[in-house]
């Protein structure tokens, strides 16, 4: 999924920005978001959106901290 994300997320972010899809959105949660590769692209493009990734403990515990993304169990 991570390799697929590298192609899909830039197009998703560009489309969301162009169409104003995330206007007014303050937070998003990615359940089962693994390492948050796709989740990091959204707060980078939309600084007003707080992003949270929820996954299993063994996944979250191995990830580096990111100030733009909260990782929770």
mmCIF file of the N, C-alpha and C atoms, coordinates in Angstrom:
data_MODEL
# 
_entry.id   MODEL 
# 
loop_
_atom_site.group_PDB 
_atom_site.id 
_atom_site.type_symbol 
_atom_site.label_atom_id 
_atom_site.label_alt_id 
_atom_site.label_comp_id 
_atom_site.label_asym_id 
_atom_site.label_entity_id 
_atom_site.label_seq_id 
_atom_site.pdbx_PDB_ins_code 
_atom_site.Cartn_x 
_atom_site.Cartn_y 
_atom_site.Cartn_z 
_atom_site.occupancy 
_atom_site.B_iso_or_equiv 
_atom_site.pdbx_formal_charge 
_atom_site.auth_seq_id 
_atom_site.auth_comp_id 
_atom_site.auth_asym_id 
_atom_site.auth_atom_id 
_atom_site.pdbx_PDB_model_num 
ATOM 1   N N  . UNK A 1 1  ? 0.816   -1.190 0.000  1.00 0.00 ? 1  UNK A N  1 
ATOM 2   C CA . UNK A 1 1  ? 0.000   0.000  0.000  1.00 0.00 ? 1  UNK A CA 1 
ATOM 3   C C  . UNK A 1 1  ? 0.863   1.258  0.000  1.00 0.00 ? 1  UNK A C  1 
ATOM 4   N N  . UNK A 1 2  ? 1.987   1.221  0.694  1.00 0.00 ? 2  UNK A N  1 
ATOM 5   C CA . UNK A 1 2  ? 2.844   2.400  0.764  1.00 0.00 ? 2  UNK A CA 1 
ATOM 6   C C  . UNK A 1 2  ? 3.330   2.816  -0.609 1.00 0.00 ? 2  UNK A C  1 
ATOM 7   N N  . UNK A 1 3  ? 3.711   1.864  -1.460 1.00 0.00 ? 3  UNK A N  1 
ATOM 8   C CA . UNK A 1 3  ? 4.187   2.223  -2.799 1.00 0.00 ? 3  UNK A CA 1 
ATOM 9   C C  . UNK A 1 3  ? 3.055   2.808  -3.643 1.00 0.00 ? 3  UNK A C  1 
ATOM 10  N N  . UNK A 1 4  ? 1.860   2.309  -3.482 1.00 0.00 ? 4  UNK A N  1 
ATOM 11  C CA . UNK A 1 4  ? 0.693   2.825  -4.194 1.00 0.00 ? 4  UNK A CA 1 
ATOM 12  C C  . UNK A 1 4  ? 0.398   4.259  -3.751 1.00 0.00 ? 4  UNK A C  1 
ATOM 13  N N  . UNK A 1 5  ? 0.588   4.509  -2.468 1.00 0.00 ? 5  UNK A N  1 
ATOM 14  C CA . UNK A 1 5  ? 0.318   5.816  -1.892 1.00 0.00 ? 5  UNK A CA 1 
ATOM 15  C C  . UNK A 1 5  ? 1.167   6.909  -2.519 1.00 0.00 ? 5  UNK A C  1 
ATOM 16  N N  . UNK A 1 6  ? 2.392   6.583  -2.883 1.00 0.00 ? 6  UNK A N  1 
ATOM 17  C CA . UNK A 1 6  ? 3.295   7.571  -3.480 1.00 0.00 ? 6  UNK A CA 1 
ATOM 18  C C  . UNK A 1 6  ? 2.729   8.166  -4.760 1.00 0.00 ? 6  UNK A C  1 
ATOM 19  N N  . UNK A 1 7  ? 1.897   7.425  -5.460 1.00 0.00 ? 7  UNK A N  1 
ATOM 20  C CA . UNK A 1 7  ? 1.299   7.904  -6.700 1.00 0.00 ? 7  UNK A CA 1 
ATOM 21  C C  . UNK A 1 7  ? -0.058  8.554  -6.481 1.00 0.00 ? 7  UNK A C  1 
ATOM 22  N N  . UNK A 1 8  ? -0.836  8.014  -5.569 1.00 0.00 ? 8  UNK A N  1 
ATOM 23  C CA . UNK A 1 8  ? -2.212  8.457  -5.382 1.00 0.00 ? 8  UNK A CA 1 
ATOM 24  C C  . UNK A 1 8  ? -2.313  9.736  -4.551 1.00 0.00 ? 8  UNK A C  1 
ATOM 25  N N  . UNK A 1 9  ? -1.558  9.819  -3.470 1.00 0.00 ? 9  UNK A N  1 
ATOM 26  C CA . UNK A 1 9  ? -1.707  10.937 -2.540 1.00 0.00 ? 9  UNK A CA 1 
ATOM 27  C C  . UNK A 1 9  ? -1.412  12.296 -3.165 1.00 0.00 ? 9  UNK A C  1 
ATOM 28  N N  . UNK A 1 10 ? -0.351  12.469 -3.955 1.00 0.00 ? 10 UNK A N  1 
ATOM 29  C CA . UNK A 1 10 ? -0.149  13.794 -4.566 1.00 0.00 ? 10 UNK A CA 1 
ATOM 30  C C  . UNK A 1 10 ? -1.343  14.242 -5.418 1.00 0.00 ? 10 UNK A C  1 
ATOM 31  N N  . UNK A 1 11 ? -1.935  13.332 -6.166 1.00 0.00 ? 11 UNK A N  1 
ATOM 32  C CA . UNK A 1 11 ? -3.105  13.674 -6.978 1.00 0.00 ? 11 UNK A CA 1 
ATOM 33  C C  . UNK A 1 11 ? -4.303  13.999 -6.079 1.00 0.00 ? 11 UNK A C  1 
ATOM 34  N N  . UNK A 1 12 ? -4.460  13.246 -5.009 1.00 0.00 ? 12 UNK A N  1 
ATOM 35  C CA . UNK A 1 12 ? -5.552  13.499 -4.057 1.00 0.00 ? 12 UNK A CA 1 
ATOM 36  C C  . UNK A 1 12 ? -5.405  14.878 -3.425 1.00 0.00 ? 12 UNK A C  1 
ATOM 37  N N  . UNK A 1 13 ? -4.212  15.184 -2.959 1.00 0.00 ? 13 UNK A N  1 
ATOM 38  C CA . UNK A 1 13 ? -3.969  16.478 -2.319 1.00 0.00 ? 13 UNK A CA 1 
ATOM 39  C C  . UNK A 1 13 ? -4.202  17.622 -3.310 1.00 0.00 ? 13 UNK A C  1 
ATOM 40  N N  . UNK A 1 14 ? -3.707  17.466 -4.516 1.00 0.00 ? 14 UNK A N  1 
ATOM 41  C CA . UNK A 1 14 ? -3.891  18.505 -5.531 1.00 0.00 ? 14 UNK A CA 1 
ATOM 42  C C  . UNK A 1 14 ? -5.377  18.709 -5.840 1.00 0.00 ? 14 UNK A C  1 
ATOM 43  N N  . UNK A 1 15 ? -6.108  17.616 -5.980 1.00 0.00 ? 15 UNK A N  1 
ATOM 44  C CA . UNK A 1 15 ? -7.546  17.710 -6.252 1.00 0.00 ? 15 UNK A CA 1 
ATOM 45  C C  . UNK A 1 15 ? -8.307  18.350 -5.107 1.00 0.00 ? 15 UNK A C  1 
ATOM 46  N N  . UNK A 1 16 ? -7.950  17.992 -3.890 1.00 0.00 ? 16 UNK A N  1 
ATOM 47  C CA . UNK A 1 16 ? -8.606  18.578 -2.713 1.00 0.00 ? 16 UNK A CA 1 
ATOM 48  C C  . UNK A 1 16 ? -8.346  20.077 -2.644 1.00 0.00 ? 16 UNK A C  1 
ATOM 49  N N  . UNK A 1 17 ? -7.124  20.484 -2.932 1.00 0.00 ? 17 UNK A N  1 
ATOM 50  C CA . UNK A 1 17 ? -6.775  21.904 -2.888 1.00 0.00 ? 17 UNK A CA 1 
ATOM 51  C C  . UNK A 1 17 ? -7.530  22.677 -3.975 1.00 0.00 ? 17 UNK A C  1 
ATOM 52  N N  . UNK A 1 18 ? -7.577  22.101 -5.165 1.00 0.00 ? 18 UNK A N  1 
ATOM 53  C CA . UNK A 1 18 ? -8.222  22.771 -6.296 1.00 0.00 ? 18 UNK A CA 1 
ATOM 54  C C  . UNK A 1 18 ? -9.720  22.945 -6.074 1.00 0.00 ? 18 UNK A C  1 
ATOM 55  N N  . UNK A 1 19 ? -10.349 21.921 -5.522 1.00 0.00 ? 19 UNK A N  1 
ATOM 56  C CA . UNK A 1 19 ? -11.806 21.929 -5.350 1.00 0.00 ? 19 UNK A CA 1 
ATOM 57  C C  . UNK A 1 19 ? -12.262 22.459 -3.994 1.00 0.00 ? 19 UNK A C  1 
ATOM 58  N N  . UNK A 1 20 ? -11.315 22.755 -3.106 1.00 0.00 ? 20 UNK A N  1 
ATOM 59  C CA . UNK A 1 20 ? -11.695 23.263 -1.784 1.00 0.00 ? 20 UNK A CA 1 
ATOM 60  C C  . UNK A 1 20 ? -12.342 22.222 -0.900 1.00 0.00 ? 20 UNK A C  1 
ATOM 61  N N  . UNK A 1 21 ? -12.044 20.958 -1.146 1.00 0.00 ? 21 UNK A N  1 
ATOM 62  C CA . UNK A 1 21 ? -12.679 19.848 -0.425 1.00 0.00 ? 21 UNK A CA 1 
ATOM 63  C C  . UNK A 1 21 ? -12.445 19.927 1.080  1.00 0.00 ? 21 UNK A C  1 
ATOM 64  N N  . UNK A 1 22 ? -11.262 20.367 1.483  1.00 0.00 ? 22 UNK A N  1 
ATOM 65  C CA . UNK A 1 22 ? -10.956 20.402 2.914  1.00 0.00 ? 22 UNK A CA 1 
ATOM 66  C C  . UNK A 1 22 ? -11.173 21.771 3.552  1.00 0.00 ? 22 UNK A C  1 
ATOM 67  N N  . UNK A 1 23 ? -11.802 22.668 2.842  1.00 0.00 ? 23 UNK A N  1 
ATOM 68  C CA . UNK A 1 23 ? -12.137 23.963 3.436  1.00 0.00 ? 23 UNK A CA 1 
ATOM 69  C C  . UNK A 1 23 ? -13.079 23.728 4.612  1.00 0.00 ? 23 UNK A C  1 
ATOM 70  N N  . UNK A 1 24 ? -12.740 24.254 5.749  1.00 0.00 ? 24 UNK A N  1 
ATOM 71  C CA . UNK A 1 24 ? -13.582 24.101 6.928  1.00 0.00 ? 24 UNK A CA 1 
ATOM 72  C C  . UNK A 1 24 ? -13.313 22.844 7.738  1.00 0.00 ? 24 UNK A C  1 
ATOM 73  N N  . UNK A 1 25 ? -12.545 21.918 7.190  1.00 0.00 ? 25 UNK A N  1 
ATOM 74  C CA . UNK A 1 25 ? -12.198 20.697 7.923  1.00 0.00 ? 25 UNK A CA 1 
ATOM 75  C C  . UNK A 1 25 ? -11.083 21.033 8.898  1.00 0.00 ? 25 UNK A C  1 
ATOM 76  N N  . UNK A 1 26 ? -11.267 20.654 10.168 1.00 0.00 ? 26 UNK A N  1 
ATOM 77  C CA . UNK A 1 26 ? -10.262 20.964 11.182 1.00 0.00 ? 26 UNK A CA 1 
ATOM 78  C C  . UNK A 1 26 ? -9.440  19.760 11.583 1.00 0.00 ? 26 UNK A C  1 
ATOM 79  N N  . UNK A 1 27 ? -9.992  18.553 11.418 1.00 0.00 ? 27 UNK A N  1 
ATOM 80  C CA . UNK A 1 27 ? -9.232  17.355 11.789 1.00 0.00 ? 27 UNK A CA 1 
ATOM 81  C C  . UNK A 1 27 ? -9.689  16.156 10.974 1.00 0.00 ? 27 UNK A C  1 
ATOM 82  N N  . UNK A 1 28 ? -8.739  15.221 10.776 1.00 0.00 ? 28 UNK A N  1 
ATOM 83  C CA . UNK A 1 28 ? -8.999  13.969 10.082 1.00 0.00 ? 28 UNK A CA 1 
ATOM 84  C C  . UNK A 1 28 ? -8.317  12.846 10.852 1.00 0.00 ? 28 UNK A C  1 
ATOM 85  N N  . UNK A 1 29 ? -8.913  11.652 10.796 1.00 0.00 ? 29 UNK A N  1 
ATOM 86  C CA . UNK A 1 29 ? -8.329  10.476 11.437 1.00 0.00 ? 29 UNK A CA 1 
ATOM 87  C C  . UNK A 1 29 ? -8.187  9.380  10.397 1.00 0.00 ? 29 UNK A C  1 
ATOM 88  N N  . UNK A 1 30 ? -7.005  8.791  10.337 1.00 0.00 ? 30 UNK A N  1 
ATOM 89  C CA . UNK A 1 30 ? -6.724  7.659  9.452  1.00 0.00 ? 30 UNK A CA 1 
ATOM 90  C C  . UNK A 1 30 ? -6.633  6.422  10.333 1.00 0.00 ? 30 UNK A C  1 
ATOM 91  N N  . UNK A 1 31 ? -7.651  5.578  10.293 1.00 0.00 ? 31 UNK A N  1 
ATOM 92  C CA . UNK A 1 31 ? -7.681  4.360  11.111 1.00 0.00 ? 31 UNK A CA 1 
ATOM 93  C C  . UNK A 1 31 ? -6.986  3.249  10.343 1.00 0.00 ? 31 UNK A C  1 
ATOM 94  N N  . UNK A 1 32 ? -6.009  2.621  10.985 1.00 0.00 ? 32 UNK A N  1 
ATOM 95  C CA . UNK A 1 32 ? -5.207  1.605  10.315 1.00 0.00 ? 32 UNK A CA 1 
ATOM 96  C C  . UNK A 1 32 ? -4.216  2.249  9.364  1.00 0.00 ? 32 UNK A C  1 
ATOM 97  N N  . UNK A 1 33 ? -3.725  3.423  9.746  1.00 0.00 ? 33 UNK A N  1 
ATOM 98  C CA . UNK A 1 33 ? -2.887  4.230  8.867  1.00 0.00 ? 33 UNK A CA 1 
ATOM 99  C C  . UNK A 1 33 ? -1.435  3.814  8.775  1.00 0.00 ? 33 UNK A C  1 
ATOM 100 N N  . UNK A 1 34 ? -1.049  2.756  9.476  1.00 0.00 ? 34 UNK A N  1 
ATOM 101 C CA . UNK A 1 34 ? 0.308   2.237  9.416  1.00 0.00 ? 34 UNK A CA 1 
ATOM 102 C C  . UNK A 1 34 ? 1.333   3.314  9.726  1.00 0.00 ? 34 UNK A C  1 
ATOM 103 N N  . UNK A 1 35 ? 2.272   3.535  8.810  1.00 0.00 ? 35 UNK A N  1 
ATOM 104 C CA . UNK A 1 35 ? 3.354   4.482  9.093  1.00 0.00 ? 35 UNK A CA 1 
ATOM 105 C C  . UNK A 1 35 ? 2.999   5.930  8.781  1.00 0.00 ? 35 UNK A C  1 
ATOM 106 N N  . UNK A 1 36 ? 1.809   6.196  8.313  1.00 0.00 ? 36 UNK A N  1 
ATOM 107 C CA . UNK A 1 36 ? 1.357   7.560  8.102  1.00 0.00 ? 36 UNK A CA 1 
ATOM 108 C C  . UNK A 1 36 ? 1.914   8.252  6.878  1.00 0.00 ? 36 UNK A C  1 
ATOM 109 N N  . UNK A 1 37 ? 2.425   7.500  5.926  1.00 0.00 ? 37 UNK A N  1 
ATOM 110 C CA . UNK A 1 37 ? 2.996   8.107  4.716  1.00 0.00 ? 37 UNK A CA 1 
ATOM 111 C C  . UNK A 1 37 ? 1.977   9.017  4.046  1.00 0.00 ? 37 UNK A C  1 
ATOM 112 N N  . UNK A 1 38 ? 0.788   8.512  3.828  1.00 0.00 ? 38 UNK A N  1 
ATOM 113 C CA . UNK A 1 38 ? -0.234  9.337  3.188  1.00 0.00 ? 38 UNK A CA 1 
ATOM 114 C C  . UNK A 1 38 ? -0.732  10.428 4.112  1.00 0.00 ? 38 UNK A C  1 
ATOM 115 N N  . UNK A 1 39 ? -0.751  10.145 5.395  1.00 0.00 ? 39 UNK A N  1 
ATOM 116 C CA . UNK A 1 39 ? -1.259  11.110 6.358  1.00 0.00 ? 39 UNK A CA 1 
ATOM 117 C C  . UNK A 1 39 ? -0.358  12.320 6.510  1.00 0.00 ? 39 UNK A C  1 
ATOM 118 N N  . UNK A 1 40 ? 0.899   12.203 6.209  1.00 0.00 ? 40 UNK A N  1 
ATOM 119 C CA . UNK A 1 40 ? 1.822   13.330 6.322  1.00 0.00 ? 40 UNK A CA 1 
ATOM 120 C C  . UNK A 1 40 ? 1.626   14.321 5.178  1.00 0.00 ? 40 UNK A C  1 
ATOM 121 N N  . UNK A 1 41 ? 1.156   13.865 4.049  1.00 0.00 ? 41 UNK A N  1 
ATOM 122 C CA . UNK A 1 41 ? 0.969   14.745 2.896  1.00 0.00 ? 41 UNK A CA 1 
ATOM 123 C C  . UNK A 1 41 ? -0.163  15.746 3.122  1.00 0.00 ? 41 UNK A C  1 
ATOM 124 N N  . UNK A 1 42 ? -1.187  15.351 3.834  1.00 0.00 ? 42 UNK A N  1 
ATOM 125 C CA . UNK A 1 42 ? -2.328  16.241 4.049  1.00 0.00 ? 42 UNK A CA 1 
ATOM 126 C C  . UNK A 1 42 ? -1.962  17.423 4.940  1.00 0.00 ? 42 UNK A C  1 
ATOM 127 N N  . UNK A 1 43 ? -1.385  17.197 6.138  1.00 0.00 ? 43 UNK A N  1 
ATOM 128 C CA . UNK A 1 43 ? -1.028  18.373 6.947  1.00 0.00 ? 43 UNK A CA 1 
ATOM 129 C C  . UNK A 1 43 ? 0.074   19.226 6.320  1.00 0.00 ? 43 UNK A C  1 
ATOM 130 N N  . UNK A 1 44 ? 0.902   18.630 5.480  1.00 0.00 ? 44 UNK A N  1 
ATOM 131 C CA . UNK A 1 44 ? 1.907   19.434 4.785  1.00 0.00 ? 44 UNK A CA 1 
ATOM 132 C C  . UNK A 1 44 ? 1.251   20.385 3.787  1.00 0.00 ? 44 UNK A C  1 
ATOM 133 N N  . UNK A 1 45 ? 0.183   19.941 3.156  1.00 0.00 ? 45 UNK A N  1 
ATOM 134 C CA . UNK A 1 45 ? -0.509  20.762 2.164  1.00 0.00 ? 45 UNK A CA 1 
ATOM 135 C C  . UNK A 1 45 ? -1.598  21.643 2.781  1.00 0.00 ? 45 UNK A C  1 
ATOM 136 N N  . UNK A 1 46 ? -2.166  21.180 3.878  1.00 0.00 ? 46 UNK A N  1 
ATOM 137 C CA . UNK A 1 46 ? -3.267  21.895 4.536  1.00 0.00 ? 46 UNK A CA 1 
ATOM 138 C C  . UNK A 1 46 ? -2.915  22.071 6.010  1.00 0.00 ? 46 UNK A C  1 
ATOM 139 N N  . UNK A 1 47 ? -2.197  23.115 6.304  1.00 0.00 ? 47 UNK A N  1 
ATOM 140 C CA . UNK A 1 47 ? -1.679  23.303 7.659  1.00 0.00 ? 47 UNK A CA 1 
ATOM 141 C C  . UNK A 1 47 ? -2.777  23.489 8.702  1.00 0.00 ? 47 UNK A C  1 
ATOM 142 N N  . UNK A 1 48 ? -3.985  23.821 8.286  1.00 0.00 ? 48 UNK A N  1 
ATOM 143 C CA . UNK A 1 48 ? -5.080  24.014 9.236  1.00 0.00 ? 48 UNK A CA 1 
ATOM 144 C C  . UNK A 1 48 ? -5.715  22.692 9.684  1.00 0.00 ? 48 UNK A C  1 
ATOM 145 N N  . UNK A 1 49 ? -5.356  21.571 9.049  1.00 0.00 ? 49 UNK A N  1 
ATOM 146 C CA . UNK A 1 49 ? -5.956  20.270 9.380  1.00 0.00 ? 49 UNK A CA 1 
ATOM 147 C C  . UNK A 1 49 ? -5.055  19.509 10.348 1.00 0.00 ? 49 UNK A C  1 
ATOM 148 N N  . UNK A 1 50 ? -5.612  19.128 11.489 1.00 0.00 ? 50 UNK A N  1 
ATOM 149 C CA . UNK A 1 50 ? -4.893  18.306 12.456 1.00 0.00 ? 50 UNK A CA 1 
ATOM 150 C C  . UNK A 1 50 ? -5.128  16.849 12.070 1.00 0.00 ? 50 UNK A C  1 
ATOM 151 N N  . UNK A 1 51 ? -4.062  16.080 11.937 1.00 0.00 ? 51 UNK A N  1 
ATOM 152 C CA . UNK A 1 51 ? -4.177  14.719 11.452 1.00 0.00 ? 51 UNK A CA 1 
ATOM 153 C C  . UNK A 1 51 ? -3.763  13.711 12.510 1.00 0.00 ? 51 UNK A C  1 
ATOM 154 N N  . UNK A 1 52 ? -4.554  12.651 12.647 1.00 0.00 ? 52 UNK A N  1 
ATOM 155 C CA . UNK A 1 52 ? -4.287  11.595 13.610 1.00 0.00 ? 52 UNK A CA 1 
ATOM 156 C C  . UNK A 1 52 ? -4.287  10.254 12.891 1.00 0.00 ? 52 UNK A C  1 
ATOM 157 N N  . UNK A 1 53 ? -3.305  9.425  13.203 1.00 0.00 ? 53 UNK A N  1 
ATOM 158 C CA . UNK A 1 53 ? -3.234  8.069  12.675 1.00 0.00 ? 53 UNK A CA 1 
ATOM 159 C C  . UNK A 1 53 ? -3.446  7.107  13.836 1.00 0.00 ? 53 UNK A C  1 
ATOM 160 N N  . UNK A 1 54 ? -4.394  6.193  13.679 1.00 0.00 ? 54 UNK A N  1 
ATOM 161 C CA . UNK A 1 54 ? -4.654  5.169  14.690 1.00 0.00 ? 54 UNK A CA 1 
ATOM 162 C C  . UNK A 1 54 ? -4.237  3.812  14.124 1.00 0.00 ? 54 UNK A C  1 
ATOM 163 N N  . UNK A 1 55 ? -3.452  3.075  14.911 1.00 0.00 ? 55 UNK A N  1 
ATOM 164 C CA . UNK A 1 55 ? -3.044  1.744  14.475 1.00 0.00 ? 55 UNK A CA 1 
ATOM 165 C C  . UNK A 1 55 ? -2.686  0.914  15.699 1.00 0.00 ? 55 UNK A C  1 
ATOM 166 N N  . UNK A 1 56 ? -2.247  -0.287 15.474 1.00 0.00 ? 56 UNK A N  1 
ATOM 167 C CA . UNK A 1 56 ? -1.872  -1.196 16.550 1.00 0.00 ? 56 UNK A CA 1 
ATOM 168 C C  . UNK A 1 56 ? -0.591  -0.738 17.231 1.00 0.00 ? 56 UNK A C  1 
ATOM 169 N N  . UNK A 1 57 ? -0.429  -1.132 18.485 1.00 0.00 ? 57 UNK A N  1 
ATOM 170 C CA . UNK A 1 57 ? 0.708   -0.699 19.295 1.00 0.00 ? 57 UNK A CA 1 
ATOM 171 C C  . UNK A 1 57 ? 2.042   -1.047 18.645 1.00 0.00 ? 57 UNK A C  1 
ATOM 172 N N  . UNK A 1 58 ? 2.170   -2.259 18.107 1.00 0.00 ? 58 UNK A N  1 
ATOM 173 C CA . UNK A 1 58 ? 3.455   -2.654 17.532 1.00 0.00 ? 58 UNK A CA 1 
ATOM 174 C C  . UNK A 1 58 ? 3.823   -1.831 16.295 1.00 0.00 ? 58 UNK A C  1 
ATOM 175 N N  . UNK A 1 59 ? 2.858   -1.219 15.664 1.00 0.00 ? 59 UNK A N  1 
ATOM 176 C CA . UNK A 1 59 ? 3.120   -0.349 14.520 1.00 0.00 ? 59 UNK A CA 1 
ATOM 177 C C  . UNK A 1 59 ? 3.496   1.053  15.007 1.00 0.00 ? 59 UNK A C  1 
ATOM 178 N N  . UNK A 1 60 ? 2.697   1.605  15.876 1.00 0.00 ? 60 UNK A N  1 
ATOM 179 C CA . UNK A 1 60 ? 2.892   2.974  16.367 1.00 0.00 ? 60 UNK A CA 1 
ATOM 180 C C  . UNK A 1 60 ? 4.211   3.117  17.123 1.00 0.00 ? 60 UNK A C  1 
ATOM 181 N N  . UNK A 1 61 ? 4.563   2.117  17.910 1.00 0.00 ? 61 UNK A N  1 
ATOM 182 C CA . UNK A 1 61 ? 5.767   2.191  18.747 1.00 0.00 ? 61 UNK A CA 1 
ATOM 183 C C  . UNK A 1 61 ? 7.056   2.291  17.943 1.00 0.00 ? 61 UNK A C  1 
ATOM 184 N N  . UNK A 1 62 ? 7.049   1.852  16.709 1.00 0.00 ? 62 UNK A N  1 
ATOM 185 C CA . UNK A 1 62 ? 8.275   1.859  15.901 1.00 0.00 ? 62 UNK A CA 1 
ATOM 186 C C  . UNK A 1 62 ? 8.427   3.109  15.033 1.00 0.00 ? 62 UNK A C  1 
ATOM 187 N N  . UNK A 1 63 ? 7.448   3.973  15.030 1.00 0.00 ? 63 UNK A N  1 
ATOM 188 C CA . UNK A 1 63 ? 7.457   5.128  14.138 1.00 0.00 ? 63 UNK A CA 1 
ATOM 189 C C  . UNK A 1 63 ? 8.134   6.344  14.756 1.00 0.00 ? 63 UNK A C  1 
ATOM 190 N N  . UNK A 1 64 ? 8.846   7.124  13.941 1.00 0.00 ? 64 UNK A N  1 
ATOM 191 C CA . UNK A 1 64 ? 9.403   8.382  14.453 1.00 0.00 ? 64 UNK A CA 1 
ATOM 192 C C  . UNK A 1 64 ? 8.272   9.376  14.701 1.00 0.00 ? 64 UNK A C  1 
ATOM 193 N N  . UNK A 1 65 ? 8.463   10.206 15.671 1.00 0.00 ? 65 UNK A N  1 
ATOM 194 C CA . UNK A 1 65 ? 7.454   11.221 15.981 1.00 0.00 ? 65 UNK A CA 1 
ATOM 195 C C  . UNK A 1 65 ? 7.425   12.274 14.882 1.00 0.00 ? 65 UNK A C  1 
ATOM 196 N N  . UNK A 1 66 ? 6.247   12.807 14.638 1.00 0.00 ? 66 UNK A N  1 
ATOM 197 C CA . UNK A 1 66 ? 6.063   13.847 13.639 1.00 0.00 ? 66 UNK A CA 1 
ATOM 198 C C  . UNK A 1 66 ? 5.183   14.926 14.269 1.00 0.00 ? 66 UNK A C  1 
ATOM 199 N N  . UNK A 1 67 ? 5.646   16.160 14.337 1.00 0.00 ? 67 UNK A N  1 
ATOM 200 C CA . UNK A 1 67 ? 4.860   17.207 14.995 1.00 0.00 ? 67 UNK A CA 1 
ATOM 201 C C  . UNK A 1 67 ? 3.543   17.533 14.302 1.00 0.00 ? 67 UNK A C  1 
ATOM 202 N N  . UNK A 1 68 ? 3.404   17.159 13.041 1.00 0.00 ? 68 UNK A N  1 
ATOM 203 C CA . UNK A 1 68 ? 2.180   17.464 12.300 1.00 0.00 ? 68 UNK A CA 1 
ATOM 204 C C  . UNK A 1 68 ? 1.162   16.328 12.358 1.00 0.00 ? 68 UNK A C  1 
ATOM 205 N N  . UNK A 1 69 ? 1.579   15.162 12.838 1.00 0.00 ? 69 UNK A N  1 
ATOM 206 C CA . UNK A 1 69 ? 0.710   13.986 12.870 1.00 0.00 ? 69 UNK A CA 1 
ATOM 207 C C  . UNK A 1 69 ? 0.750   13.364 14.258 1.00 0.00 ? 69 UNK A C  1 
ATOM 208 N N  . UNK A 1 70 ? -0.434  13.119 14.837 1.00 0.00 ? 70 UNK A N  1 
ATOM 209 C CA . UNK A 1 70 ? -0.507  12.400 16.109 1.00 0.00 ? 70 UNK A CA 1 
ATOM 210 C C  . UNK A 1 70 ? -0.742  10.927 15.810 1.00 0.00 ? 70 UNK A C  1 
ATOM 211 N N  . UNK A 1 71 ? 0.056   10.082 16.437 1.00 0.00 ? 71 UNK A N  1 
ATOM 212 C CA . UNK A 1 71 ? -0.109  8.637  16.313 1.00 0.00 ? 71 UNK A CA 1 
ATOM 213 C C  . UNK A 1 71 ? -0.667  8.107  17.626 1.00 0.00 ? 71 UNK A C  1 
ATOM 214 N N  . UNK A 1 72 ? -1.796  7.405  17.573 1.00 0.00 ? 72 UNK A N  1 
ATOM 215 C CA . UNK A 1 72 ? -2.423  6.871  18.779 1.00 0.00 ? 72 UNK A CA 1 
ATOM 216 C C  . UNK A 1 72 ? -2.778  5.402  18.595 1.00 0.00 ? 72 UNK A C  1 
ATOM 217 N N  . UNK A 1 73 ? -2.907  4.734  19.723 1.00 0.00 ? 73 UNK A N  1 
ATOM 218 C CA . UNK A 1 73 ? -3.277  3.321  19.728 1.00 0.00 ? 73 UNK A CA 1 
ATOM 219 C C  . UNK A 1 73 ? -4.769  3.165  19.675 1.00 0.00 ? 73 UNK A C  1 
# 
